[in-house]
Amino acid sequence: MAWADLVKLDVEGHERQIVCMTNEDDWKAVDMVLEVGTTENGRHIFEHCRSLQLNVFAQRLGWSPIKTMTDMPASYRDGSLFISRRPEGPWS
Protein backbone atom coordinates (compact mmCIF):
# COMPACT_ATOMS: atom_id res chain seq x y z
CA MET A 1 0.00 0.00 0.00
CA ALA A 2 3.04 2.28 0.24
CA TRP A 3 2.66 3.67 -3.27
CA ALA A 4 -1.06 4.48 -2.93
CA ASP A 5 -2.90 7.30 -1.21
CA LEU A 6 -6.35 5.69 -1.55
CA VAL A 7 -7.28 2.01 -1.73
CA LYS A 8 -10.73 0.95 -2.93
CA LEU A 9 -11.01 -2.61 -1.66
CA ASP A 10 -13.67 -4.85 -3.26
CA VAL A 11 -12.78 -8.45 -2.55
CA GLU A 12 -16.17 -10.10 -2.00
CA GLY A 13 -15.84 -11.29 1.59
CA HIS A 14 -12.05 -11.43 1.91
CA GLU A 15 -11.69 -7.91 3.33
CA ARG A 16 -10.95 -9.22 6.81
CA GLN A 17 -7.91 -11.19 5.68
CA ILE A 18 -6.47 -8.22 3.80
CA VAL A 19 -7.14 -5.45 6.32
CA CYS A 20 -5.97 -7.58 9.26
CA MET A 21 -2.64 -8.25 7.52
CA THR A 22 -1.80 -4.54 7.59
CA ASN A 23 0.41 -2.89 10.16
CA GLU A 24 0.90 0.65 11.41
CA ASP A 25 3.41 1.51 8.68
CA ASP A 26 0.92 0.55 5.96
CA TRP A 27 -1.41 3.35 7.06
CA LYS A 28 1.06 6.26 7.21
CA ALA A 29 -0.23 7.93 4.03
CA VAL A 30 -3.13 5.83 2.78
CA ASP A 31 -6.89 5.75 3.27
CA MET A 32 -9.21 2.90 2.34
CA VAL A 33 -12.81 2.55 1.20
CA LEU A 34 -14.38 -0.90 1.50
CA GLU A 35 -17.52 -2.88 2.11
CA VAL A 36 -17.85 -5.43 4.90
CA GLY A 37 -19.31 -8.79 3.91
CA THR A 38 -20.24 -10.30 7.29
CA THR A 39 -20.60 -9.44 10.96
CA GLU A 40 -17.58 -11.62 11.72
CA ASN A 41 -15.44 -9.76 9.17
CA GLY A 42 -16.65 -6.47 10.62
CA ARG A 43 -15.67 -7.51 14.14
CA HIS A 44 -12.14 -8.45 13.10
CA ILE A 45 -11.70 -5.25 11.07
CA PHE A 46 -13.06 -3.13 13.94
CA GLU A 47 -10.68 -4.74 16.46
CA HIS A 48 -7.69 -4.50 14.13
CA CYS A 49 -8.33 -0.84 13.36
CA ARG A 50 -8.67 -0.07 17.06
CA SER A 51 -5.37 -1.82 17.78
CA LEU A 52 -3.65 0.36 15.14
CA GLN A 53 -5.47 3.50 16.34
CA LEU A 54 -7.13 3.98 12.96
CA ASN A 55 -10.36 5.89 12.52
CA VAL A 56 -13.24 4.10 10.85
CA PHE A 57 -16.14 6.07 9.38
CA ALA A 58 -19.42 4.45 8.30
CA GLN A 59 -21.58 5.51 5.39
CA ARG A 60 -24.66 4.32 7.25
CA LEU A 61 -23.82 6.80 10.04
CA GLY A 62 -23.54 9.72 7.62
CA TRP A 63 -19.76 9.13 7.54
CA SER A 64 -19.47 9.61 11.29
CA PRO A 65 -16.81 7.66 13.17
CA ILE A 66 -17.62 4.20 14.43
CA LYS A 67 -17.42 4.14 18.21
CA THR A 68 -18.59 0.60 19.04
CA MET A 69 -19.00 -2.69 17.26
CA THR A 70 -22.76 -2.07 17.00
CA ASP A 71 -21.98 0.79 14.59
CA MET A 72 -20.11 -1.56 12.26
CA PRO A 73 -21.81 -2.66 9.03
CA ALA A 74 -22.75 -6.34 8.81
CA SER A 75 -23.04 -6.54 5.00
CA TYR A 76 -22.67 -4.51 1.82
CA ARG A 77 -26.29 -3.41 2.29
CA ASP A 78 -25.13 -1.30 5.26
CA GLY A 79 -22.88 0.82 3.07
CA SER A 80 -19.14 1.38 2.89
CA LEU A 81 -16.42 2.12 5.41
CA PHE A 82 -13.66 4.70 5.20
CA ILE A 83 -10.52 3.82 7.19
CA SER A 84 -7.85 6.43 7.87
CA ARG A 85 -5.35 7.82 10.34
CA ARG A 86 -7.09 11.16 9.85
CA PRO A 87 -9.11 12.32 12.85
CA GLU A 88 -11.84 13.44 10.44
CA GLY A 89 -12.85 12.32 6.99
CA PRO A 90 -11.71 14.36 3.97
CA TRP A 91 -15.32 15.55 3.52
CA SER A 92 -15.21 17.52 6.81
MODELLER restraints for C-alpha pairs under 7 A, 6 or more apart:
rsr = mdl.restraints
at = mdl.atoms
rsr.add(forms.Gaussian(group=physical.xy_distance, feature=features.Distance(at['CA:1:A'], at['CA:26:A']), mean=6.06, stdev=0.5))
rsr.add(forms.Gaussian(group=physical.xy_distance, feature=features.Distance(at['CA:2:A'], at['CA:26:A']), mean=6.34, stdev=0.5))
rsr.add(forms.Gaussian(group=physical.xy_distance, feature=features.Distance(at['CA:4:A'], at['CA:30:A']), mean=6.22, stdev=0.5))
rsr.add(forms.Gaussian(group=physical.xy_distance, feature=features.Distance(at['CA:5:A'], at['CA:29:A']), mean=5.92, stdev=0.5))
rsr.add(forms.Gaussian(group=physical.xy_distance, feature=features.Distance(at['CA:5:A'], at['CA:30:A']), mean=4.25, stdev=0.5))
rsr.add(forms.Gaussian(group=physical.xy_distance, feature=features.Distance(at['CA:5:A'], at['CA:31:A']), mean=6.19, stdev=0.5))
rsr.add(forms.Gaussian(group=physical.xy_distance, feature=features.Distance(at['CA:6:A'], at['CA:30:A']), mean=5.40, stdev=0.5))
rsr.add(forms.Gaussian(group=physical.xy_distance, feature=features.Distance(at['CA:6:A'], at['CA:31:A']), mean=4.85, stdev=0.5))
rsr.add(forms.Gaussian(group=physical.xy_distance, feature=features.Distance(at['CA:6:A'], at['CA:32:A']), mean=5.58, stdev=0.5))
rsr.add(forms.Gaussian(group=physical.xy_distance, feature=features.Distance(at['CA:7:A'], at['CA:31:A']), mean=6.25, stdev=0.5))
rsr.add(forms.Gaussian(group=physical.xy_distance, feature=features.Distance(at['CA:7:A'], at['CA:32:A']), mean=4.59, stdev=0.5))
rsr.add(forms.Gaussian(group=physical.xy_distance, feature=features.Distance(at['CA:7:A'], at['CA:33:A']), mean=6.28, stdev=0.5))
rsr.add(forms.Gaussian(group=physical.xy_distance, feature=features.Distance(at['CA:8:A'], at['CA:32:A']), mean=5.83, stdev=0.5))
rsr.add(forms.Gaussian(group=physical.xy_distance, feature=features.Distance(at['CA:8:A'], at['CA:33:A']), mean=4.90, stdev=0.5))
rsr.add(forms.Gaussian(group=physical.xy_distance, feature=features.Distance(at['CA:8:A'], at['CA:34:A']), mean=6.03, stdev=0.5))
rsr.add(forms.Gaussian(group=physical.xy_distance, feature=features.Distance(at['CA:9:A'], at['CA:33:A']), mean=6.17, stdev=0.5))
rsr.add(forms.Gaussian(group=physical.xy_distance, feature=features.Distance(at['CA:9:A'], at['CA:34:A']), mean=4.92, stdev=0.5))
rsr.add(forms.Gaussian(group=physical.xy_distance, feature=features.Distance(at['CA:10:A'], at['CA:34:A']), mean=6.23, stdev=0.5))
rsr.add(forms.Gaussian(group=physical.xy_distance, feature=features.Distance(at['CA:10:A'], at['CA:35:A']), mean=6.90, stdev=0.5))
rsr.add(forms.Gaussian(group=physical.xy_distance, feature=features.Distance(at['CA:12:A'], at['CA:37:A']), mean=6.82, stdev=0.5))
rsr.add(forms.Gaussian(group=physical.xy_distance, feature=features.Distance(at['CA:13:A'], at['CA:37:A']), mean=4.87, stdev=0.5))
rsr.add(forms.Gaussian(group=physical.xy_distance, feature=features.Distance(at['CA:15:A'], at['CA:36:A']), mean=6.82, stdev=0.5))
rsr.add(forms.Gaussian(group=physical.xy_distance, feature=features.Distance(at['CA:16:A'], at['CA:41:A']), mean=5.09, stdev=0.5))
rsr.add(forms.Gaussian(group=physical.xy_distance, feature=features.Distance(at['CA:16:A'], at['CA:44:A']), mean=6.45, stdev=0.5))
rsr.add(forms.Gaussian(group=physical.xy_distance, feature=features.Distance(at['CA:16:A'], at['CA:45:A']), mean=5.87, stdev=0.5))
rsr.add(forms.Gaussian(group=physical.xy_distance, feature=features.Distance(at['CA:19:A'], at['CA:45:A']), mean=6.58, stdev=0.5))
rsr.add(forms.Gaussian(group=physical.xy_distance, feature=features.Distance(at['CA:20:A'], at['CA:45:A']), mean=6.45, stdev=0.5))
rsr.add(forms.Gaussian(group=physical.xy_distance, feature=features.Distance(at['CA:20:A'], at['CA:48:A']), mean=6.01, stdev=0.5))
rsr.add(forms.Gaussian(group=physical.xy_distance, feature=features.Distance(at['CA:24:A'], at['CA:52:A']), mean=5.89, stdev=0.5))
rsr.add(forms.Gaussian(group=physical.xy_distance, feature=features.Distance(at['CA:27:A'], at['CA:85:A']), mean=6.80, stdev=0.5))
rsr.add(forms.Gaussian(group=physical.xy_distance, feature=features.Distance(at['CA:30:A'], at['CA:84:A']), mean=6.97, stdev=0.5))
rsr.add(forms.Gaussian(group=physical.xy_distance, feature=features.Distance(at['CA:31:A'], at['CA:83:A']), mean=5.68, stdev=0.5))
rsr.add(forms.Gaussian(group=physical.xy_distance, feature=features.Distance(at['CA:31:A'], at['CA:84:A']), mean=4.75, stdev=0.5))
rsr.add(forms.Gaussian(group=physical.xy_distance, feature=features.Distance(at['CA:32:A'], at['CA:82:A']), mean=5.59, stdev=0.5))
rsr.add(forms.Gaussian(group=physical.xy_distance, feature=features.Distance(at['CA:32:A'], at['CA:83:A']), mean=5.10, stdev=0.5))
rsr.add(forms.Gaussian(group=physical.xy_distance, feature=features.Distance(at['CA:32:A'], at['CA:84:A']), mean=6.70, stdev=0.5))
rsr.add(forms.Gaussian(group=physical.xy_distance, feature=features.Distance(at['CA:33:A'], at['CA:80:A']), mean=6.65, stdev=0.5))
rsr.add(forms.Gaussian(group=physical.xy_distance, feature=features.Distance(at['CA:33:A'], at['CA:81:A']), mean=5.56, stdev=0.5))
rsr.add(forms.Gaussian(group=physical.xy_distance, feature=features.Distance(at['CA:33:A'], at['CA:82:A']), mean=4.62, stdev=0.5))
rsr.add(forms.Gaussian(group=physical.xy_distance, feature=features.Distance(at['CA:33:A'], at['CA:83:A']), mean=6.54, stdev=0.5))
rsr.add(forms.Gaussian(group=physical.xy_distance, feature=features.Distance(at['CA:34:A'], at['CA:80:A']), mean=5.46, stdev=0.5))
rsr.add(forms.Gaussian(group=physical.xy_distance, feature=features.Distance(at['CA:34:A'], at['CA:81:A']), mean=5.35, stdev=0.5))
rsr.add(forms.Gaussian(group=physical.xy_distance, feature=features.Distance(at['CA:34:A'], at['CA:82:A']), mean=6.75, stdev=0.5))
rsr.add(forms.Gaussian(group=physical.xy_distance, feature=features.Distance(at['CA:35:A'], at['CA:76:A']), mean=5.41, stdev=0.5))
rsr.add(forms.Gaussian(group=physical.xy_distance, feature=features.Distance(at['CA:35:A'], at['CA:79:A']), mean=6.58, stdev=0.5))
rsr.add(forms.Gaussian(group=physical.xy_distance, feature=features.Distance(at['CA:35:A'], at['CA:80:A']), mean=4.62, stdev=0.5))
rsr.add(forms.Gaussian(group=physical.xy_distance, feature=features.Distance(at['CA:35:A'], at['CA:81:A']), mean=6.09, stdev=0.5))
rsr.add(forms.Gaussian(group=physical.xy_distance, feature=features.Distance(at['CA:36:A'], at['CA:42:A']), mean=5.94, stdev=0.5))
rsr.add(forms.Gaussian(group=physical.xy_distance, feature=features.Distance(at['CA:36:A'], at['CA:73:A']), mean=6.35, stdev=0.5))
rsr.add(forms.Gaussian(group=physical.xy_distance, feature=features.Distance(at['CA:36:A'], at['CA:74:A']), mean=6.33, stdev=0.5))
rsr.add(forms.Gaussian(group=physical.xy_distance, feature=features.Distance(at['CA:36:A'], at['CA:75:A']), mean=5.30, stdev=0.5))
rsr.add(forms.Gaussian(group=physical.xy_distance, feature=features.Distance(at['CA:36:A'], at['CA:76:A']), mean=5.79, stdev=0.5))
rsr.add(forms.Gaussian(group=physical.xy_distance, feature=features.Distance(at['CA:37:A'], at['CA:74:A']), mean=6.46, stdev=0.5))
rsr.add(forms.Gaussian(group=physical.xy_distance, feature=features.Distance(at['CA:37:A'], at['CA:75:A']), mean=4.48, stdev=0.5))
rsr.add(forms.Gaussian(group=physical.xy_distance, feature=features.Distance(at['CA:37:A'], at['CA:76:A']), mean=5.82, stdev=0.5))
rsr.add(forms.Gaussian(group=physical.xy_distance, feature=features.Distance(at['CA:38:A'], at['CA:74:A']), mean=4.93, stdev=0.5))
rsr.add(forms.Gaussian(group=physical.xy_distance, feature=features.Distance(at['CA:38:A'], at['CA:75:A']), mean=5.22, stdev=0.5))
rsr.add(forms.Gaussian(group=physical.xy_distance, feature=features.Distance(at['CA:39:A'], at['CA:74:A']), mean=4.34, stdev=0.5))
rsr.add(forms.Gaussian(group=physical.xy_distance, feature=features.Distance(at['CA:42:A'], at['CA:72:A']), mean=6.23, stdev=0.5))
rsr.add(forms.Gaussian(group=physical.xy_distance, feature=features.Distance(at['CA:42:A'], at['CA:73:A']), mean=6.61, stdev=0.5))
rsr.add(forms.Gaussian(group=physical.xy_distance, feature=features.Distance(at['CA:42:A'], at['CA:74:A']), mean=6.36, stdev=0.5))
rsr.add(forms.Gaussian(group=physical.xy_distance, feature=features.Distance(at['CA:43:A'], at['CA:69:A']), mean=6.64, stdev=0.5))
rsr.add(forms.Gaussian(group=physical.xy_distance, feature=features.Distance(at['CA:46:A'], at['CA:69:A']), mean=6.83, stdev=0.5))
rsr.add(forms.Gaussian(group=physical.xy_distance, feature=features.Distance(at['CA:54:A'], at['CA:83:A']), mean=6.69, stdev=0.5))
rsr.add(forms.Gaussian(group=physical.xy_distance, feature=features.Distance(at['CA:54:A'], at['CA:84:A']), mean=5.69, stdev=0.5))
rsr.add(forms.Gaussian(group=physical.xy_distance, feature=features.Distance(at['CA:54:A'], at['CA:85:A']), mean=4.98, stdev=0.5))
rsr.add(forms.Gaussian(group=physical.xy_distance, feature=features.Distance(at['CA:55:A'], at['CA:65:A']), mean=6.71, stdev=0.5))
rsr.add(forms.Gaussian(group=physical.xy_distance, feature=features.Distance(at['CA:55:A'], at['CA:83:A']), mean=5.72, stdev=0.5))
rsr.add(forms.Gaussian(group=physical.xy_distance, feature=features.Distance(at['CA:55:A'], at['CA:84:A']), mean=5.31, stdev=0.5))
rsr.add(forms.Gaussian(group=physical.xy_distance, feature=features.Distance(at['CA:55:A'], at['CA:85:A']), mean=5.80, stdev=0.5))
rsr.add(forms.Gaussian(group=physical.xy_distance, feature=features.Distance(at['CA:55:A'], at['CA:86:A']), mean=6.75, stdev=0.5))
rsr.add(forms.Gaussian(group=physical.xy_distance, feature=features.Distance(at['CA:55:A'], at['CA:87:A']), mean=6.55, stdev=0.5))
rsr.add(forms.Gaussian(group=physical.xy_distance, feature=features.Distance(at['CA:56:A'], at['CA:65:A']), mean=5.54, stdev=0.5))
rsr.add(forms.Gaussian(group=physical.xy_distance, feature=features.Distance(at['CA:56:A'], at['CA:66:A']), mean=5.66, stdev=0.5))
rsr.add(forms.Gaussian(group=physical.xy_distance, feature=features.Distance(at['CA:56:A'], at['CA:81:A']), mean=6.61, stdev=0.5))
rsr.add(forms.Gaussian(group=physical.xy_distance, feature=features.Distance(at['CA:56:A'], at['CA:82:A']), mean=5.70, stdev=0.5))
rsr.add(forms.Gaussian(group=physical.xy_distance, feature=features.Distance(at['CA:56:A'], at['CA:83:A']), mean=4.57, stdev=0.5))
rsr.add(forms.Gaussian(group=physical.xy_distance, feature=features.Distance(at['CA:56:A'], at['CA:84:A']), mean=6.58, stdev=0.5))
rsr.add(forms.Gaussian(group=physical.xy_distance, feature=features.Distance(at['CA:57:A'], at['CA:63:A']), mean=5.08, stdev=0.5))
rsr.add(forms.Gaussian(group=physical.xy_distance, feature=features.Distance(at['CA:57:A'], at['CA:64:A']), mean=5.23, stdev=0.5))
rsr.add(forms.Gaussian(group=physical.xy_distance, feature=features.Distance(at['CA:57:A'], at['CA:65:A']), mean=4.16, stdev=0.5))
rsr.add(forms.Gaussian(group=physical.xy_distance, feature=features.Distance(at['CA:57:A'], at['CA:66:A']), mean=5.58, stdev=0.5))
rsr.add(forms.Gaussian(group=physical.xy_distance, feature=features.Distance(at['CA:57:A'], at['CA:81:A']), mean=5.61, stdev=0.5))
rsr.add(forms.Gaussian(group=physical.xy_distance, feature=features.Distance(at['CA:57:A'], at['CA:82:A']), mean=5.05, stdev=0.5))
rsr.add(forms.Gaussian(group=physical.xy_distance, feature=features.Distance(at['CA:57:A'], at['CA:83:A']), mean=6.44, stdev=0.5))
rsr.add(forms.Gaussian(group=physical.xy_distance, feature=features.Distance(at['CA:58:A'], at['CA:64:A']), mean=5.97, stdev=0.5))
rsr.add(forms.Gaussian(group=physical.xy_distance, feature=features.Distance(at['CA:58:A'], at['CA:65:A']), mean=6.39, stdev=0.5))
rsr.add(forms.Gaussian(group=physical.xy_distance, feature=features.Distance(at['CA:58:A'], at['CA:66:A']), mean=6.39, stdev=0.5))
rsr.add(forms.Gaussian(group=physical.xy_distance, feature=features.Distance(at['CA:58:A'], at['CA:80:A']), mean=6.22, stdev=0.5))
rsr.add(forms.Gaussian(group=physical.xy_distance, feature=features.Distance(at['CA:58:A'], at['CA:81:A']), mean=4.77, stdev=0.5))
rsr.add(forms.Gaussian(group=physical.xy_distance, feature=features.Distance(at['CA:58:A'], at['CA:82:A']), mean=6.54, stdev=0.5))
rsr.add(forms.Gaussian(group=physical.xy_distance, feature=features.Distance(at['CA:59:A'], at['CA:79:A']), mean=5.39, stdev=0.5))
rsr.add(forms.Gaussian(group=physical.xy_distance, feature=features.Distance(at['CA:59:A'], at['CA:80:A']), mean=5.41, stdev=0.5))
rsr.add(forms.Gaussian(group=physical.xy_distance, feature=features.Distance(at['CA:59:A'], at['CA:81:A']), mean=6.17, stdev=0.5))
rsr.add(forms.Gaussian(group=physical.xy_distance, feature=features.Distance(at['CA:60:A'], at['CA:78:A']), mean=5.98, stdev=0.5))
rsr.add(forms.Gaussian(group=physical.xy_distance, feature=features.Distance(at['CA:60:A'], at['CA:79:A']), mean=5.74, stdev=0.5))
rsr.add(forms.Gaussian(group=physical.xy_distance, feature=features.Distance(at['CA:66:A'], at['CA:72:A']), mean=6.64, stdev=0.5))
rsr.add(forms.Gaussian(group=physical.xy_distance, feature=features.Distance(at['CA:73:A'], at['CA:79:A']), mean=6.99, stdev=0.5))
